[in-house]
Amino acid sequence: MTDPEYARADGTVPQSIDVTGARALVEGRFDEIVVRIEAGRIAEVSGSEGGGGRARLDGRGLLLLPGIVDIHGDAFERSLMPRPGVRFPPELAFDEADRLMAGFGITTAMHGVTYSWEPGLRGRDTFLALAETLRARRGRLRCDTHMHLRFEVQNHDGLEDVAPLIADGSIGVVAFNDHLADTRNDMENPEKLARHAGRTGLSVDAFCKLVDRVAQSDAETQATIEALADMANAAGAPLLSHDDPDTQTRARYRALGAYTAEFPLSGDVAADARAHGEHVVMGGPNVLRGGSHKIGNPSAADLVADEVCSVLSSDYYYPAPLHAAFRLAGDGILPLERAWDLVSANPADALGMTDRGRIEIGRRADLLLVDPGSDRARFPNVLAALVEGRQVFRSDVR
């Protein structure tokens, strides 16, 4: 697949690379063309190869696709705490996630780090440790990696911690989360209650008392939401609202500058967002499973078919965006040319990242060579992933 000149023994990457032989997704269609990369950017899209001496990446029989832009992925939490109370260092957790993401075609990652009012996996100490680790490892990971702050809106004291991270760009996107009502409902189920408590490190009794205290502070929530919105808008960080239950909630967040609806709880909310020119994010796992794992939540594939879902994310499963796009095409819901926009061009647009998401001159050379598989029984297989022209993943197994 790869010319020997491409990867040098010292690990450096040539500045000039021609990707040849692949059927590239350019301007909404697949064409067999040559994509020339110079200094990490797409320099030329043409029908001819360059002169002698240039490094080559041979894509014969493969698709050349823009890299996946994952607007929301929190599967790294399983690497951080694979069992309740069992922790591993953040550096190791992010490295594991990074390797997985690159292998499944994710080139831009928004790690969904939850900062909640509860201690433990989603509490203050964990949040600050993860934020510091991501800041320290920026530019040293395979994927272009940013933090997606999932802020629980009853976490009033947490504003002080996130303010400097939003201001200096350490946080790339901010989402309003409100899981208090769901948590209180789960407390009626002993198994779910024990799982919630185990994640926090508290006893069941102590966790129940904490939830009661947080519920009593809910009158402060609107002020917290507005303060967080002001911080994000001042820094130019995109705002998302999460799990909007109705159009009134969507309108409230829209008024604060949140122009992306993440996992809306009904088709009506999704349709309302799209009618206002906003992006709607659903989970790729929802497509693969044939519906949401949460009873009553909408089917992502149905929303795509109705043209009211514009973005698919990895959510809790990193392979999902790659496979979901091909599943939508295989099921006849969208041609692959349009399905791929849901995992690349559209999330880049939602994040304001105008330098990626499409194979165009001047954009970042975040590219994938993918074996699409011969039939529905054979999964698409990423054979190479490039981030700014640097090969971060390679497989010779087809």
N, C-alpha and C positions, 0 to 999 in steps of 0.2 A: 504493500500500500504506500509506503513512504520511501522516497529517494534517500539513500544513505547520507547525502549531504545535509539533509534537513536537521537531524539531531547530531550535533558534534559531541565528541568524547568528553569535552570539558563542560558540557551542559548548556553552553551558550546557544543562541538561536540566530541564524543569519538574519540580517535586516531586510533582505529582499527575497520573497518567496512567491512562486507561482503555484496556485492550486489548479490542477488540470484534470480533464477527463470526467469530472462530476457533472451531474445535472443540478444546476444552481437555481435557487428560488430568488428570482430577480424581477421586480416590478409585477408581482402577483402571478408569475408563471415559471415553470421549470424549463431551462435551456441549458444545453451543454456549452459552457463558455469557460474562459480562463479568468480567474480572479487573482489579480496581482496585489501583493501586500508589501508595503514599504513602511518601515519603522512603526509597525503596529496598527497601521491604518490601511483601508482599502484604497489603493492608488489607481486601479484600472479594472474595468470589467469589459472584456473583449473576446473576440473569437480566435485570437492567435496567441501562441506562447512567446515569451520573451527570448532574448538572445542567449547565447551560451554563457555558462558560468553561474547562472541563477539557480538557487535551490528550488526543488520541485516537491510538491505534495501530490501524489497520484491518487485521484479520486475515481478512477474508472469503475463503473458499476454502482456508484454510491450517489447519494443526495448530498448537496452542500446547502446547509441551512444556517440562518443566523442563530447565534446562541440563545438559549432559554434565559429569560429574565424572570426570576422567581420573586414575585412581590411579597409573598408570605410563606415562610417555611419554618416550622418549629420542631422538626423531627430530631434536631440535635439534643433536645431535652432527654431523649432516651439514652443518648450517649453520656450525658452528664449524670443522670440518675437512672440506670437501667432497671433497678429495683427500688421500691420505697426505702429511703434511708441509706441507700448504697450510692456513694458519690465518687466521681472521678474528676481529675483536674480539668478546668475549662479548656486549657490548651489542648489536651488530648481529645476532648469532646469535639471541639471545633475542627481539629485535624481530621478526625474520622468523618465528620459531616462533609468537610471540604472534598475529601477523596470520593465519597459517594456522589456528591453533586456533580463533580466534573465527569465522572463516569456515566452519568445519566443526562449529560448535555446542558447542565445549568452552568452558565458562565457569569451571570450576575445574580448575587444572592442577597436577599433581605432577611436576615435572621430575625424571626419573630420572638423577641425577648420580652416576656411578660413581667411587669412590675406591679405587684399586687399589694393589697393591705395585709395579706397573710404572710407569715414567715416561711422559711424552707425553700423549696425549689423555685418559687416565684416571688420570694421576699426580697427585702432590701439588700442583705448581704450578698445573696446570689446575683442580684441585678448588678450591683456595683462591681463585683468580681468579673462578670461576663462583659460588662462595658469596658473595663480596663483591659481585659484580655483581647477583645476585638480591636480596641484602639492600638494596642501594642503590636498586633499581628497584621494590621492593615498593610497591604502590599506584599505580604509574605505568604499569602494563601494562593491557591490555584485559581479560585474564582474571585471576581471583583466583589468583595463582601462588605455589606453595610448592616447597620442595626435598624430593625423595624421595631419601634417601641410600642408594645401592646400595654397601654396604661389603663389599669382598672380605676374607674372614675371616682371611686370612694377612697382612693389612696391619697388623701388630702396632704399628708405630710411629705409625700414623695415628690411634690412639685419642686422643692428646693434641690433635690438630687438631680432631676432631669434637666433643669434650666441650663446649666453650663454645657451639658452634652448636646442639647439642641442648638444652642448658640454657636458652638464651635464646629458643628457639622458631624459630630460623632454619631448622632442619630439621624438616619437618612429619611425616615418616614415615621409618622406618628399615627397611631390608631386609638380611637376611643373604645374601650372595652367596658362592658357592664354585665358581669356574671353573677352579681349578688343574688338576684331572684332565682337563677338556675341553681346556685349553691344551696339556697334555702330549700328549694324543692327537693334537691338530692338528699338533704338531711333526713327526709322521711323514709329513705331506703337505707337500712343498716349497712349494706355492702358498699354503696356509694359514699356514705358518710365516713366509713372506715378508710376508704381510698383517699378522700379529701384530707382527712386528718393525717394519714400517713405521709402524704406529700409535704405537709407542713412541719412534721416532726412533733406535733402536739398530741396530747391525749384527746380522745373523742369529746370528753367533757370540756376540756379547755378550748377546743376548736369551736364547739357550740356557743360558748360564752363569747368568744371573739366575734363570731358572726353576728350575734345579738348586738354587741357594741357598735360594730360597723353599720348595721342597719339603723341604729339610732342617730348616726351622723349623716344620714343620707340627705338631710336638708342642706348640707354644704355642697352637694355634688355639682349643682349648676355653676356655682362660682369656680369650682375646680376645673370644670370643663372649659369655661370661658378663659381662664388663666392659661391653660395648656394650649388652647387654640391661638391665643395671642403670642405665646412663645414660638409656636411652629410657624405662624404666618410671618412673624418678624424675621425668622431665619430662612424663610423660603422652603421649609420642609413640607412635603405633601401631607395632607390630612386624609385619613380614612375613618369611616364609622363602621363598626363591627356588629353584625347580627341585628340590623335594624328590623324591629318587629312590624312597623307600620309606616305609612307615608308621612305621618306627622313627625315621627322621629327623624326620618330622612330629611325632611324640610328643616328641622331644627339644626341638624349638623351641617346641612348645606349652607345655612345662614352664617355659620362660623367659618366657612371656607373648606369644608370637607367635601370634595367633589368626586370621591370614589366610595361606593358602597361595597363593603366586604361581607360576603356571606349573608345577604338579606334573607329574611325568614319567609318571604312569600314572593310569588311571581309578580304580584301587584307592586311591591316595593321595587323590585328590579326594573319593571317596566317604567315606573315613575322616574327612577334615576336615569335610565336611558333617554326618556323623553326630555330630560333636562340636559342632555349632552354629557352625562357622567358615565364613568366606567363602573362596571359591576364585576366583582371578583367572586368566583366560586372555586371550589377545590377540585383538583384533578382526580383525587381518589373517589370523589362522588361520581365522576364519569365512569371510572373503571369498575366500580362496584354496582353500577346501575341505579344509584340513588344514594342519598345521605345516610350515614350511620345513625343519625339522630331522627327519631320517628317524627314525621310531620314536616320536616324541612324539604324544600323543593329539590327536584332532580336537576343537576347541572346540565345534563344533556338536553333535557326538555327546554331549559332556559336558553341554551345555545340555539336549539332549533327554532325557538320563538324570537331569536335575535335580541334577547335582553340580557345575555351574559357576554361580556367582551374580553374577560381575562380568566385564565385558569392558573392556579398556583399549586405548589406541591403540598401545602397545608401540613399534614403530619407524615407524608410519605414521599421521599425525594424522587423516586422513579416516575411519579404520577404525571407530570406535565408532558414528558416525552411520549408516554404510552397513551395518554388521554387524547392527544392531538391525532395520533394514528388511529385510535379507536373511533373517534368521530368520523374520520375519513372512511374507515372500513365499514362503518355502519351506515354510510351514505347520508350522514347529517350535514357534513360540510366537505368540500374537496380539501385535500391536504394543504393546498396553497392558502386557503382561508383559515383552516383550523390552526395552522402554525402561527398565524397572527395572534391567536389567543394566548400563546405562551412566549411570544417574543416582541413583535412590534407594538401590540396594544399595552402590555404591562410597562414597556419602556415609555410609551406615551403617557400613561397614568402617573408615572414617576417623574415626568419631565426630563427624561434622559434622551435627549435628541441625538446623541452620538452613537446609538446602538439600536438593535432590533430589526435592521434591514441590511441587505447586501447592497450598499450604495457607496459610490466614491466619496471619500472623506470620513466615512464612519469607522468606528473601531473594528478591527479584524477579530471580532468575537464570532467564531465560526465552528460548525460541526460537520464532520463527514459521517453520514449515517447509512448503514445497510438497512433498507426498509423492510426486508423480509419478503419471502415469496408468496405468503398467504397469511390468513388470519391466525393460523396456529403458530406462526413464527414471529417473535417479537422484533420490533426495530432495535437495531444494535448500533450504539455510538462507537465508531472505530477511532475517531480522533476529535479532540476538542482544543480549540485555540482561544486564548484570551489575549487581546491586543497583539495578535500574531505569534504569541508564545504557545507552543504545544504543551498543554497541561495534562492531557490524557491521551493514551494511545493503547489500542488493542489490536492484535492481529488475529483474534479468534472471531470467526464468522459463524 
